[in-house]
Amino acid sequence: MADENTNEVVAPVEGAEATAPTEGRGPGRGRGNRGGGGNDRNRGDRGGRGRRDDRRGGNRDEDQGEELIEKLVHINRVSKTVKGGKRFGFAALVVVGDGKGRAGFGHGKAREVPEAISKATAAAKKAMVRVPLKEGRTLHHDGLGHFGAGKVTVRSAPAGTGIIAGGPMRAVFESLGVADVVTKSNGTSNPYNMIRATFAALVEQTSPKSVAQRRGKKVADLLRRGGASADVAQADAEAIAE
């Protein structure tokens, strides 16, 4: 009888042992499901980041497809005093333009020259501005630019004049696509101040078309006020592209 009781007691224990792994597998599957959900979420996060990277990559491709003109204006070795001594690096000033009326400048610092130029180029691409050009070769009117101790004068010129500018200013007009211009810089020879003063003069440039739109008039009406006849003013107005 004792043996029978013992067997009867042992049977449920064996059943319990048999069901225990099953219960363990149940939570295991639950943990697996949670892990799978986490993986799905992780994959979704990676997918989201990938889409953002694709958008940024698309912008880079567009910039590369524009065939921009890059001009290295100035490069200088700089140093930073730290606890252990001096840490040397390089600073680069770069002008970028598309040769069709858009240009910008940027400044970059790095421990190596190529990296400094790359940073300056990236900054210049982000800071590009559009300047209206007359006949695609010169400025519409004279302008003055001022930054710090630098004072710059820019003047439109007839065809065949060329770019009469020196140093940093020449790089700006070559990148901008200007073929005929006369400039003068006073006060400083610092390339940074000269570049900023030049862009200060360029951003003030306006075209007859923009002025006419702002005043609610026709371009021919503005040109006739300069003493031109109606036919000449109409012809000049039709020749103005921007």
Secondary structure, DSSP 8 states (H G I E B T S, - for coil): -HHHHHHHHHHHHHHHHHHHHHHHHHHHHHHHHHHHHHHHHHHHHHHHHHHHHHHHHHHHHHHHHT--EEEEEEEEEEEEEETTEEEEEEEEEEEEE-SSSEEEEEEEEESSHHHHHHHHHHHHHHT-EE---BTTTB-SS-EEEEETTEEEEEEE--TT--EE--THHHHHHHHHT--SEEEEEES---HHHHHHHHHHHHTT---HHHHHHHHT--HHHHHHTTT--HHHHHHHHHH---
